[in-house]
Amino acid sequence: MSTTRPYSPGDRGPEPSGASGASGGGAPAPGAAAGAAVPSVPSVPSGPPEGTRQARGRQVRRLRLEGESGVVPLARDFTRQALYAWGWLPAASADQRAAAEDVLLVVSELVTNACLHAEGPDELILACDNKVIRLEVSDRGAGQPAPRTPHRAGRPGGHGMFIVQRLCLDWGVVRATGTPGKTVWAELGAPA
């Protein structure tokens, strides 16, 4: 686990502006409701044939959560829609189903932590390529998330970051210089 490295070891960071095909603005499209899911990359209305995964480059979706109520189910539903669009769902095997459920659980834990320990989440970003899905939850909190140590399975509460640590390939925290808050990110591998 890394809590300082903002990107995976083999990743060189975000693409230069415009190179990834993602829109640069974070504002919702005209006519979109506040908190409406606004994909950064156009999505394909139907997924690939069952049991296959579309061979596409990096895809990104953003969801503004600032000021919304019921953000945990909102984030899960948004993530579930992305998993369908990206071919993770419907799952053709138990491993694929488990991988999708892990993604949904980690999104729930990251958003819940932002609700409990920060001033609530500002934004959820999902980025997926054929091998890894990256989840990012931004908030304005000053705290540093960490798994509770020692972890006591029988004790109520305090399991969120332990779950994230166990399910993810890597996770960490990025703080932007000169601005309050942070982005907690986590990466999970795609099922074979």
N, C-alpha and C positions, 0 to 999 in steps of 0.2 A: 504494500500500500504506500502511496505517496500522497502527502498532503501539501506539497509545495510545487510539484511539476504540473503545469496547466495542461499538458498534452502527453499522450502516450509516448514511450521511448522512440518508436519509429515514425511518429508524426512530427512534421516540422511546423505545426501551428496552422492558423487559419490561412486560407488562400488570400492573395492580394485582393483588394477591393474589386469586385465584379468578376473575378476569375472563377468563383465557384458556381456562378449562376444564381446565387441568392440575392434577393433585393437588399439594398443597404439600409433602407429605412425601417424603423420599428413601429411606425404609425400604422394603424389599421387602414384598410382600403376604404375609399369613400363609400358611405352607406353601410359600413360594417358596424355592428353593435359593439359597445365596449365589452372587452373580454372575449370577443368572437375569435375563433380560431382562424388565423390568417396564415396559411402556409407560405413560406418564403420561396418555395419552388413549386411550380404547378404540379398538382398530383394527378395521377391517372385514375379515372373513376372506378375502374375495376382492377382487381389484383391479377397476378399471374395464375395460370392453371394450378389447381390444388397440388401441393407437394413440391412446387418449384419456386424459385426466388428470382425476381427480375434482376438482370445484370445491368445495373445503372450505376452512375457515379454517386458521389455524396449528395444526399438529399437532406434538406433542413426544413423544419417547421417550428414556428414560434407561437406562443400563446401568452398574451398579457393577462396577468392575474391580479395586478394591483387594484385594490378597491373592490374586488369581487367577493361574493360570499359563496360558501360551499366549494372552495378551491380544490380540495382533495378529490372529490368525485369529478369535478370539472377537468382536472389534470389527467385523471385516469381515463376518462372518456375520450379526451383529445388524443392521448397516447394510444389507446385502443384503435381509434380511427386511423392513426398513422401506421400502426402495425398491420392493419388490413390493407392499406394502400401500398405498403412496402413488401407485402407478401409473407410476413411473419405469421399472419392469421388468414384464413383458418389453418390451423396446424394439421399437418398430415401425419405426424408421429408424436409420440409421448415426449420426446426430447424437444421438438419444436414447440409444443404446448407449454412445457416447463420453462423454456427460454422466454416465451412471451409473458408468462405469469411472473417470472422474475423481473422483467422490465417494468411491469405494472406495479409490482410490490416496491421496487426501488423508487419509482416516481412518487408513490404514496408516501414513503418514508422521508424523502427529501422535501416534499412540499409540507408535510406535517411538521418536520423540524423547523422550517421557516415560519410556520404559524406559531409554534410553541416557544421558540427561542429567539426569534427576530420580530420584526413588525409585520410579518406576513410576507409571502412571496410576491415579487414584482413580475417575474417572467419565467416561463418554462421554455427551454429550447431543446428540441430533439434533432439529432443529426445521425444519419445512418449511411453506411456504405455496405458492401457485401459481407464484411467480416465483423464489424463492430457497430454498436449503437451507443451514442454519447448522449447523456441526459445532463442538462444544466438547469439549476434553479437559482435565480438571482433574488437577493433580498437586501435590505438596508441594515441588517444586524451587524453588530461589532464582534459577536462571539466567534469562537473557533470550534467547529464541530469535531468531535472525536468519539470513538467508541468508549463506553464506560469501562474502566478497568478497576478491579477485576470484573469480568462479566459474570453475572449471577443469573442463570436462566430462570430460576424460580421466583425472582423478585419482579414485581410489576414495574413497568416503565423502563426507559433507558436502553431499549434494545435496537432503536432505529439505526444508528451508525454501525453497530455490530452486524446487523443484517446486511447493510450496504457493503461493509467490508467483506463479508463472507460470500456474497453473490457476485460481486463485481471483479473484473480484471484489474481495475485500478480506480481510484477516486481521489479527489483533492479539493482544494479551495484556491480560488484566484481572487485577489483584491486589486481593484483598479486604483492607481495612484491618484490621490487628490479627490476621490469621491467616496462617500460613505457606502458601506455595505460590502457584499462579496457575492461570488458565484460558486456554488458547490456543484461539482461535476462528478459524474460516475460513468464508467464504460463497461458494457457487457458484451460478451462475444455472441455472434450469431450461431444458431445451431447448425450442425453439419447437414 
